[in-house]
Amino acid sequence: MRSEPESSDDRGADAPAARGRRTILRNPWLIQIAVAAVLLGLAAWQINFAKLGESFAHAHYGWLALAAGVYVSSRVVHAIEWRITLTKVGRVPLGGLFGALLVGTLVNAVVPASAGEVVKIQVIANRYGLPRTGLVAGRGAEAIVNAAIMTIFILTSFALPSVGYGSQELLWLLAAAAALVFGGAVLASRTLPESFPSWRWLTRLPRGLHDVLERHWPRFADGLEMIRRPHLLTIEILLNLFGWGVDVLIFWAYGEAFGLDLPLAAYLSVTVVIALITVFPITFGNIGTYEIAILSVLSLYAVSPERALAYAAGTHIFGTVLNIGLGLIAMWLMGLQPRDVFRLRGSAPADTVETASKPDA
């Protein structure tokens, strides 16, 4: 028996509901909030909240002051790394780079999709007049170096006996992929011409695309200077390794605050997984993913779920508040308003033009 066709009134009544469902699915905030809620629920599942409260009550919060000081020093090191990548893009005061990093980290803590990475570039481009193409290329070069060093730490972490990760083939594949990307970037930086080439296939491109490439090519090549010059690359690698060591020290200080008696290898594993979820964020501020990641790692070292969650939640809240506070201080000292953070265009202030000028070739 055939069913009666749906009336136009019924379809009209369903339309608002359908539009509402589509709106929810298209809203990244709502999706990330839902994912974060599910992950936090999983983290809290089967947790004894009385024991969780005891972990917070018996924490030694003085260690957090040490962690905060070490964290600020790590941001300074990162600013030095960034300054090296801008060797040929333009000169920027170290304090300006340091402030931009803090502002970008503030944005990452409260806005989804790693928007803070864009903000870091915007602040420097608007405030000091540096070309965005060179800034993006420089951040890309820095990211390649960081990815190569991260791979080393991932392999080391997975090779630890307490982790017991058995797929050596996958680890070798990861190492080969990292070496290929790093080697390819170094080769490209040294073989690509620094001025726009007169290759025949480039002349066949549409006029508009050809003009864009011709205008931005030298700036992009400037951003690769750090990878192109061996002594700058060596310094960048050493600073990156030092930065990783500082990050491990921060998580160790957190462990002392919450009374975790763990080997240094445990904090190396924590540092690696937090770095991974930071590079590939699922929720804004890594809410939920941070807690699940730390619970998973600490379970390998026989840490109770209550103490692990106290460590995860406590350090996450402390780190977020610290990043927001440092970001707000940086904005105040730099004279930045919220509208300046996301402004797409801007000119360098008169008192910064000389400092941010193009370096001599």
Secondary structure as UniProt FT lines:
FT   HELIX           8..26
FT   HELIX           28..44
FT   TURN            45..46
FT   HELIX           49..57
FT   HELIX           62..85
FT   TURN            86..89
FT   HELIX           94..110
FT   TURN            113..114
FT   HELIX           115..128
FT   HELIX           132..158
FT   TURN            161..163
FT   HELIX           168..191
FT   HELIX           200..203
FT   HELIX           207..223
FT   HELIX           225..228
FT   HELIX           230..257
FT   TURN            258..259
FT   HELIX           264..279
FT   HELIX           284..286
FT   TURN            287..288
FT   HELIX           289..299
FT   TURN            300..302
FT   HELIX           305..334
FT   HELIX           338..341
FT   HELIX           350..352
FT   TURN            353..356
//
